[in-house]
Amino acid sequence: MKQHLSAVLTMATAFICVSGASEAGSILIHDAQVHSMTASGSLEHADILIRDGVIQAMGMELPIEEETVVIDAKGLPVTPAFFAGITISGLSEVEMVSSSNDAAARGLHTGLSHPEFDVTKAYTPFSSVIPITRVEGFGYALLGAQQGDRTVAGSSRLVRFDGGFDSFEGKDVLFIDIDGRSAGVDGGSRAAQWMLLEQLFGELAVADDDLTLMSVAGKRRLKAIQRNGVFVFSTHRAADIHRTLQFIAKHELNAVIHGGREAWILAEAIAAAEVPVILNSLDNLPADFDSLGARLDNATLLHSAGVQVLFTSYETHNARKVRQVAGNAVSYGLPYEVALRAMTATPAEIFGGRARSIEVGAIADLTLWSGDPLDVTSIATQVIIDGNLDSMVSRQTLLRDRYLPRVDDAQRAYIQ
């Protein structure tokens, strides 16, 4: 009981530390290598002045006002706070414990598809995984609806890691799963999935009293997302991507492909359809029969064809691995600046969030790095969200400091 209480208090302390991030009157970042994500490109030895949560000025050797918190970047990189990919941060503590996972709708027993299933209603900023991810340099993510009883998994939006209950932004996003696993729970065949999806969209044109596959609320939600939202099709196999592109064109959807291990096979068609792809560039071996064509240069081949590429790690508790995913894509030929935009500005542009850039007038969501932000040996030294200095404390850092005493003059192997 004593150990259980200690763990609870440790988690609570981590949240309090994050919530109590410093609200500086103004912050001056001095002598930074600024990756602006604008037409200005990268700026060397630049200063950034932040006041009231907004970047007020940028330049060389800006004057230092009274009571300004000064951070000497020493020429090291500063980027917009990174995008953590598609995660269920704030929806799950332990994914294998069903009582702590609110990301999927299962066992509803309605027999219907539910586009109106909105996972943002279950979001909590108290989740320990949010500060764990944030202190690694990440400021926002796309909250995911996981595979449930139907091909239509549910809807969500972008979420900021600022500790707020309603930290959502951008367009409504609907997740649709097209793969071997989801076919097993919705008709037993991908052909059945497409049949039901076509019928579902067909019901948008029928009277409410004639609906058979969804409720009136579901119809309204689906129609609203078709008009103003984004559809994320989670699929890997080239044949399924081909059918997805046809479906997107037929129903005039604003859509994104998530997964896409065999997307490179259809790179030209995906580019022509102007459909972005969210992928994990560490996928290099067949994980199943849907991904026999997985290869490490997937992102490079897609980009070369003109496809917008984004990154995800398929993980929530290790969402910070997205840096490694992006860096791996660069090592296989993706241009560095393209990868950096995919980690910052591109996701916000695609999903309708606020701009992630470093320029006068922009919201100050920034990360200072110890070195190349796409190098796994670098770390985030300071995160700034909404112009506030993050405490850089999480449950993991508290447990590290509690159970790993250090001997300053000893080698790592001799820490007591």
QUILINLIN-V746818 format. One record per residue. RES is the residue in three letters. SS is DSSP state (2 for helix, 1 for strand, 0 for the rest). OMEGA is omega in whole degrees, -180 to 180 (* if undefined). D_FIRST is the distance of its C-alpha to the first C-alpha in whole Angstrom. Layout:
res ss omega d_first
RES SS OMEGA D_FIRST
RES SS OMEGA D_FIRST
This chain:
res ss omega d_first
MET 0 -180 0
LYS 2 180 4
GLN 2 179 5
HIS 2 180 5
LEU 2 179 6
SER 2 179 9
ALA 2 179 10
VAL 2 180 11
LEU 2 178 12
THR 2 179 14
MET 2 -180 16
ALA 2 179 17
THR 2 179 18
ALA 2 -180 20
PHE 2 -180 22
ILE 2 -180 23
CYS 2 179 24
VAL 2 -178 26
SER 2 -178 27
GLY 0 179 29
ALA 0 -175 31
SER 1 175 34
GLU 0 -177 37
ALA 0 175 40
GLY 0 174 43
SER 1 -178 45
ILE 1 175 44
LEU 1 172 47
ILE 1 -173 46
HIS 1 170 49
ASP 1 -179 50
ALA 1 167 49
GLN 1 -170 50
VAL 1 172 49
HIS 1 -166 49
SER 0 -174 50
MET 0 175 50
THR 0 178 54
ALA 0 179 57
SER 0 180 57
GLY 0 -179 55
SER 1 -179 53
LEU 1 -180 54
GLU 1 174 54
HIS 1 -178 53
ALA 1 174 53
ASP 1 177 51
ILE 1 177 49
LEU 1 -179 49
ILE 1 176 46
ARG 1 179 46
ASP 0 175 45
GLY 0 -174 43
VAL 1 174 46
ILE 1 -176 48
GLN 1 -177 51
ALA 1 174 53
MET 1 180 53
GLY 1 180 56
MET 0 175 57
GLU 0 177 56
LEU 0 179 55
PRO 0 -179 55
ILE 0 -180 52
GLU 0 177 52
GLU 0 177 50
GLU 0 174 46
THR 1 174 46
VAL 1 -177 43
VAL 1 176 45
ILE 1 180 43
ASP 1 -178 45
ALA 0 177 45
LYS 0 176 48
GLY 0 -177 49
LEU 0 -171 46
PRO 1 168 46
VAL 1 178 44
THR 1 164 44
PRO 1 177 43
ALA 0 -169 39
PHE 1 174 39
PHE 1 -174 38
ALA 1 180 35
GLY 1 176 37
ILE 1 -179 36
THR 1 171 32
ILE 0 175 29
SER 0 -177 28
GLY 0 176 26
LEU 0 -175 26
SER 1 170 24
GLU 0 177 20
VAL 0 -170 20
GLU 0 -179 24
MET 0 177 23
VAL 0 -171 20
SER 2 -178 23
SER 2 180 21
SER 2 -177 21
ASN 1 -178 24
ASP 0 -171 27
ALA 0 -176 30
ALA 0 176 32
ALA 0 180 33
ARG 0 175 33
GLY 0 179 34
LEU 0 177 36
HIS 0 178 38
THR 0 -175 41
GLY 0 -176 43
LEU 0 165 44
SER 0 -175 43
HIS 0 173 41
PRO 0 -179 42
GLU 0 175 41
PHE 0 -171 37
ASP 1 -174 36
VAL 2 179 33
THR 2 -180 33
LYS 2 -179 32
ALA 2 -174 29
TYR 0 172 28
THR 0 177 26
PRO 0 -180 26
PHE 0 -179 22
SER 0 -178 22
SER 2 -176 21
VAL 2 -177 24
ILE 2 176 26
PRO 2 177 26
ILE 2 179 25
THR 2 -176 29
ARG 2 -177 30
VAL 0 175 30
GLU 0 174 32
GLY 0 -174 35
PHE 1 -176 35
GLY 1 -180 35
TYR 1 -179 36
ALA 1 168 36
LEU 1 179 37
LEU 1 -173 34
GLY 0 168 35
ALA 0 -174 35
GLN 0 180 34
GLN 0 179 36
GLY 0 -177 35
ASP 0 -175 38
ARG 0 177 41
THR 0 175 43
VAL 1 -174 42
ALA 1 -178 38
GLY 1 -174 38
SER 1 -179 39
SER 1 177 37
ARG 1 169 39
LEU 1 177 38
VAL 1 176 35
ARG 1 178 35
PHE 0 -177 32
ASP 0 177 32
GLY 0 -179 29
GLY 0 179 31
PHE 0 -176 30
ASP 0 -174 34
SER 0 -177 35
PHE 1 180 37
GLU 1 175 41
GLY 1 -176 43
LYS 1 171 45
ASP 1 -176 43
VAL 1 178 42
LEU 1 -179 42
PHE 1 178 41
ILE 1 -177 43
ASP 1 176 42
ILE 0 178 45
ASP 0 -177 44
GLY 2 -178 44
ARG 2 -178 40
SER 2 176 41
ALA 2 -180 44
GLY 0 -179 42
VAL 0 -177 41
ASP 0 176 44
GLY 0 175 47
GLY 0 -179 46
SER 0 174 49
ARG 2 177 49
ALA 2 177 53
ALA 2 178 51
GLN 2 -180 48
TRP 2 177 52
MET 2 -179 53
LEU 2 178 50
LEU 2 178 50
GLU 2 179 54
GLN 2 179 54
LEU 2 179 51
PHE 2 176 53
GLY 2 -180 56
GLU 2 176 54
LEU 2 -177 54
ALA 2 -178 58
VAL 0 178 58
ALA 0 -178 58
ASP 2 -178 54
ASP 2 -178 55
ASP 2 -180 56
LEU 0 177 53
THR 0 -175 51
LEU 0 179 49
MET 0 179 47
SER 0 175 46
VAL 2 178 48
ALA 2 178 45
GLY 2 178 45
LYS 2 -179 49
ARG 2 -180 49
ARG 2 -179 46
LEU 2 -180 48
LYS 2 -180 51
ALA 2 -180 49
ILE 2 175 48
GLN 2 -177 51
ARG 2 -171 53
ASN 2 -173 51
GLY 0 -179 48
VAL 1 176 47
PHE 1 176 46
VAL 1 178 44
PHE 1 179 45
SER 1 -175 43
THR 1 -177 45
HIS 0 -170 46
ARG 0 -177 49
ALA 2 180 52
ALA 2 179 54
ASP 2 177 51
ILE 2 177 51
HIS 2 179 55
ARG 2 179 55
THR 2 179 52
LEU 2 177 55
GLN 2 -179 57
PHE 2 179 55
ILE 2 -179 54
ALA 2 -177 58
LYS 2 -174 59
HIS 2 175 56
GLU 0 -176 57
LEU 0 167 53
ASN 0 -167 52
ALA 1 178 49
VAL 1 173 47
ILE 1 179 47
HIS 1 -179 43
GLY 1 170 43
GLY 0 -179 46
ARG 0 176 46
GLU 0 -177 50
ALA 2 -179 51
TRP 2 -180 53
ILE 2 -178 56
LEU 2 -174 56
ALA 2 -178 56
GLU 2 -180 59
ALA 2 179 59
ILE 2 178 55
ALA 2 -180 57
ALA 2 179 60
ALA 2 -179 58
GLU 0 180 56
VAL 0 176 52
PRO 1 179 50
VAL 1 173 47
ILE 1 -174 44
LEU 1 174 43
ASN 0 -175 41
SER 0 171 44
LEU 0 178 42
ASP 0 -178 42
ASN 0 180 45
LEU 0 177 45
PRO 0 175 45
ALA 0 -180 41
ASP 0 -178 43
PHE 0 176 47
ASP 0 -172 46
SER 0 180 46
LEU 0 -177 49
GLY 0 -179 51
ALA 0 178 48
ARG 0 -171 49
LEU 0 -179 48
ASP 0 180 51
ASN 2 -177 50
ALA 2 -179 49
THR 2 180 53
LEU 2 178 55
LEU 2 180 53
HIS 2 -179 54
SER 2 179 57
ALA 2 179 58
GLY 0 180 57
VAL 0 172 54
GLN 0 -176 51
VAL 1 172 48
LEU 1 -176 45
PHE 1 172 42
THR 0 180 38
SER 0 -173 36
TYR 0 -177 35
GLU 0 176 31
THR 0 -177 29
HIS 0 173 26
ASN 0 -180 29
ALA 2 -179 31
ARG 2 176 32
LYS 2 179 34
VAL 2 176 37
ARG 2 179 38
GLN 2 178 39
VAL 2 -180 40
ALA 2 179 43
GLY 2 178 44
ASN 2 178 44
ALA 2 178 47
VAL 2 -179 49
SER 2 178 49
TYR 0 167 51
GLY 0 178 53
LEU 0 179 52
PRO 0 -174 53
TYR 2 -177 50
GLU 2 176 51
VAL 2 179 51
ALA 2 -180 47
LEU 2 176 46
ARG 2 178 48
ALA 2 180 46
MET 0 -174 42
THR 0 -170 43
ALA 2 -172 46
THR 2 180 47
PRO 2 179 44
ALA 2 179 45
GLU 2 -176 48
ILE 2 -175 48
PHE 2 172 45
GLY 0 178 47
GLY 0 178 44
ARG 0 -174 45
ALA 0 173 47
ARG 0 -179 45
SER 0 177 48
ILE 0 -180 48
GLU 0 -180 51
VAL 0 -179 52
GLY 0 -179 51
ALA 0 173 48
ILE 1 -176 45
ALA 0 169 43
ASP 0 -169 40
LEU 1 172 41
THR 1 173 39
LEU 1 -174 40
TRP 1 178 40
SER 0 -180 41
GLY 0 180 43
ASP 0 -176 44
PRO 0 177 42
LEU 0 176 42
ASP 0 -175 42
VAL 0 178 38
THR 0 177 39
SER 0 178 39
ILE 0 172 36
ALA 1 -180 36
THR 1 176 36
GLN 1 175 36
VAL 1 178 36
ILE 1 180 37
ILE 1 -177 37
ASP 0 179 39
GLY 0 -180 40
ASN 1 177 37
LEU 1 176 36
ASP 0 180 32
SER 0 -177 30
MET 0 179 29
VAL 0 175 25
SER 0 177 23
ARG 2 -179 19
GLN 2 -180 21
THR 2 178 23
LEU 2 178 20
LEU 2 176 18
ARG 2 -177 22
ASP 2 -179 22
ARG 2 -171 19
TYR 2 -179 19
LEU 0 176 23
PRO 0 -177 25
ARG 0 170 29
VAL 0 -167 32
ASP 0 -174 34
ASP 0 -177 37
ALA 0 173 36
GLN 0 -177 36
ARG 2 -178 33
ALA 2 -175 33
TYR 2 176 33
ILE 0 -177 30
GLN 0 * 27
